[in-house]
């Protein structure tokens, strides 16, 4: 997956939405699915196990590393969003 360089200013259609629509997005099922995926990654990184499957699982190291990278991107996005508010 390619990585886009972040430059100052509004860059996507979600950032250009009026506040009420952005709030609706944050309540949407797509946003919630992303949050659930992040929670799943956090669980994999912390335990090496997959939450939704019965019995203990052993997640391979490459997948754990991908989860670590995804969480780093997620945290960067959150930090950028919070910095923008303040």
Backbone as CSV, one residue per row, in Angstrom:
resi,resn,N_x,N_y,N_z,CA_x,CA_y,CA_z,C_x,C_y,C_z
1,UNK,0.847,-1.169,0.000,0.000,0.000,0.000,0.894,1.235,0.000
2,UNK,0.607,2.181,-0.877,1.401,3.395,-0.941,1.103,4.328,0.215
3,UNK,2.048,5.157,0.529,1.854,6.090,1.633,1.823,7.507,1.080
4,UNK,0.848,8.277,1.496,0.721,9.651,1.050,1.426,10.574,2.028
5,UNK,2.142,11.516,1.488,2.817,12.486,2.346,1.802,13.520,2.819
6,UNK,1.792,13.801,4.093,0.857,14.761,4.678,1.448,16.163,4.572
7,UNK,0.686,17.056,3.996,1.079,18.460,3.931,0.008,19.278,4.631
8,UNK,0.344,20.467,5.117,-0.650,21.268,5.838,-1.873,21.574,4.992
9,UNK,-3.015,21.670,5.656,-4.255,22.026,4.983,-5.212,20.859,4.869
10,UNK,-6.414,21.170,4.424,-7.461,20.168,4.257,-7.157,19.349,3.009
11,UNK,-7.119,18.009,3.156,-6.731,17.183,2.023,-7.777,16.183,1.578
12,UNK,-8.779,15.912,2.369,-9.754,14.936,1.908,-11.168,15.428,2.171
13,UNK,-12.117,14.744,1.561,-13.510,15.184,1.631,-14.074,15.093,3.032
14,UNK,-13.594,14.188,3.864,-14.101,14.084,5.232,-13.712,15.329,6.031
15,UNK,-12.493,15.806,5.836,-12.044,17.010,6.543,-12.812,18.250,6.099
16,UNK,-13.369,18.227,4.890,-14.110,19.388,4.376,-15.590,19.363,4.749
17,UNK,-16.052,18.303,5.383,-17.465,18.215,5.759,-17.818,19.236,6.827
18,UNK,-19.047,19.727,6.825,-19.503,20.563,7.935,-19.455,19.741,9.239
19,UNK,-19.361,20.431,10.342,-19.187,19.776,11.642,-20.255,18.720,11.916
20,UNK,-21.507,19.000,11.578,-22.587,18.037,11.848,-22.394,16.746,11.055
21,UNK,-21.960,16.867,9.801,-21.723,15.667,8.998,-20.483,14.912,9.471
22,UNK,-19.454,15.632,9.891,-18.276,14.949,10.460,-18.672,14.175,11.697
23,UNK,-19.537,14.753,12.530,-20.013,14.061,13.731,-20.807,12.814,13.343
24,UNK,-21.621,12.916,12.295,-22.383,11.753,11.823,-21.428,10.667,11.329
25,UNK,-20.359,11.063,10.648,-19.349,10.100,10.190,-18.763,9.362,11.382
26,UNK,-18.454,10.091,12.438,-17.850,9.462,13.618,-18.796,8.469,14.285
27,UNK,-20.098,8.588,14.024,-21.075,7.639,14.568,-21.415,6.535,13.575
28,UNK,-20.848,6.566,12.379,-21.233,5.630,11.323,-20.641,4.237,11.537
29,UNK,-21.232,3.276,10.863,-20.773,1.890,10.972,-19.379,1.716,10.363
30,UNK,-19.045,2.483,9.344,-17.720,2.368,8.735,-16.649,2.829,9.725
31,UNK,-16.906,3.944,10.384,-15.958,4.431,11.390,-15.835,3.417,12.527
32,UNK,-16.983,2.874,12.975,-16.962,1.885,14.058,-16.196,0.642,13.649
33,UNK,-16.330,0.232,12.380,-15.575,-0.932,11.891,-14.075,-0.666,11.978
34,UNK,-13.666,0.550,11.623,-12.244,0.898,11.723,-11.775,0.824,13.168
35,UNK,-12.588,1.326,14.086,-12.227,1.287,15.506,-12.115,-0.154,15.987
36,UNK,-13.033,-1.023,15.549,-12.963,-2.436,15.934,-11.695,-3.090,15.392
37,UNK,-11.307,-2.719,14.182,-10.077,-3.264,13.615,-8.867,-2.809,14.418
38,UNK,-8.869,-1.562,14.849,-7.775,-1.067,15.681,-7.725,-1.833,17.005
39,UNK,-8.887,-2.030,17.614,-8.916,-2.784,18.867,-8.392,-4.201,18.668
40,UNK,-8.742,-4.817,17.541,-8.229,-6.160,17.237,-6.719,-6.162,17.091
41,UNK,-6.183,-5.146,16.423,-4.722,-5.032,16.283,-4.058,-4.839,17.639
42,UNK,-4.646,-4.004,18.479,-4.079,-3.796,19.811,-4.026,-5.113,20.588
43,UNK,-5.069,-5.920,20.463,-5.114,-7.211,21.156,-4.049,-8.157,20.608
44,UNK,-3.892,-8.190,19.282,-2.875,-9.048,18.672,-1.481,-8.645,19.135
45,UNK,-1.196,-7.348,19.131,0.119,-6.864,19.546,0.382,-7.200,21.014
46,UNK,-0.628,-7.031,21.846,-0.449,-7.254,23.290,-0.346,-8.732,23.654
47,UNK,-1.075,-9.595,22.942,-1.173,-10.996,23.377,-0.668,-12.016,22.367
48,UNK,-0.568,-11.646,21.085,-0.221,-12.614,20.052,-1.377,-13.531,19.720
49,UNK,-2.566,-13.214,20.206,-3.761,-14.031,20.026,-4.810,-13.215,19.266
50,UNK,-5.755,-13.912,18.645,-6.836,-13.266,17.917,-8.092,-13.360,18.769
51,UNK,-8.736,-12.231,19.021,-9.891,-12.163,19.920,-11.065,-13.038,19.500
52,UNK,-11.462,-12.965,18.257,-12.746,-13.525,17.860,-12.716,-15.017,17.543
53,UNK,-11.591,-15.673,17.653,-11.528,-17.103,17.373,-11.396,-17.874,18.681
54,UNK,-12.101,-18.998,18.785,-12.026,-19.764,20.033,-10.659,-20.429,20.201
55,UNK,-10.270,-20.579,21.442,-8.996,-21.230,21.738,-7.821,-20.317,21.463
56,UNK,-6.672,-20.678,21.976,-5.482,-19.841,21.763,-4.999,-19.917,20.309
57,UNK,-4.622,-18.787,19.779,-4.086,-18.685,18.419,-2.659,-18.173,18.514
58,UNK,-1.869,-18.461,17.521,-0.516,-17.925,17.467,-0.398,-17.099,16.193
59,UNK,-0.458,-15.785,16.326,-0.363,-14.887,15.173,1.088,-14.833,14.737
60,UNK,1.335,-14.938,13.431,2.730,-14.955,12.975,3.369,-13.575,13.142
61,UNK,4.678,-13.551,13.299,5.386,-12.289,13.579,5.184,-11.216,12.517
62,UNK,5.066,-11.603,11.249,4.853,-10.600,10.194,3.512,-9.890,10.394
63,UNK,2.483,-10.651,10.762,1.168,-10.047,11.001,1.188,-9.150,12.231
64,UNK,1.914,-9.558,13.257,2.047,-8.711,14.449,2.744,-7.407,14.070
65,UNK,3.792,-7.492,13.257,4.511,-6.285,12.820,3.591,-5.377,11.994
66,UNK,2.744,-5.964,11.144,1.792,-5.162,10.369,0.808,-4.458,11.299
67,UNK,0.395,-5.133,12.365,-0.502,-4.504,13.343,0.199,-3.355,14.059
68,UNK,1.456,-3.544,14.413,2.222,-2.474,15.064,2.300,-1.259,14.147
69,UNK,2.600,-1.488,12.867,2.672,-0.379,11.901,1.319,0.316,11.745
70,UNK,0.245,-0.470,11.652,-1.093,0.105,11.498,-1.464,0.950,12.710
71,UNK,-1.107,0.480,13.900,-1.405,1.246,15.114,-0.611,2.546,15.161
72,UNK,0.617,2.514,14.661,1.425,3.743,14.617,0.764,4.780,13.703
73,UNK,0.253,4.328,12.562,-0.443,5.243,11.643,-1.704,5.783,12.314
74,UNK,-2.476,4.906,12.955,-3.712,5.314,13.634,-3.410,6.374,14.696
75,UNK,-2.386,6.140,15.514,-2.026,7.104,16.558,-1.565,8.425,15.958
76,UNK,-0.845,8.377,14.840,-0.427,9.607,14.160,-1.638,10.392,13.655
77,UNK,-2.618,9.660,13.104,-3.834,10.320,12.626,-4.590,10.967,13.779
78,UNK,-4.684,10.259,14.904,-5.371,10.826,16.066,-4.645,12.073,16.572
79,UNK,-3.328,12.005,16.649,-2.555,13.150,17.125,-2.728,14.347,16.203
80,UNK,-2.720,14.103,14.902,-2.904,15.198,13.948,-4.287,15.816,14.079
81,UNK,-5.289,14.979,14.282,-6.667,15.488,14.430,-6.802,16.307,15.706
82,UNK,-6.189,15.836,16.800,-6.272,16.568,18.054,-5.488,17.880,18.003
83,UNK,-4.359,17.868,17.313,-3.558,19.096,17.183,-4.324,20.144,16.376
84,UNK,-5.092,19.673,15.402,-5.857,20.574,14.557,-6.957,21.285,15.351
85,UNK,-7.546,20.571,16.339,-8.616,21.152,17.158,-8.093,22.261,18.073
86,UNK,-6.899,22.050,18.613,-6.362,22.969,19.605,-5.633,24.069,18.996
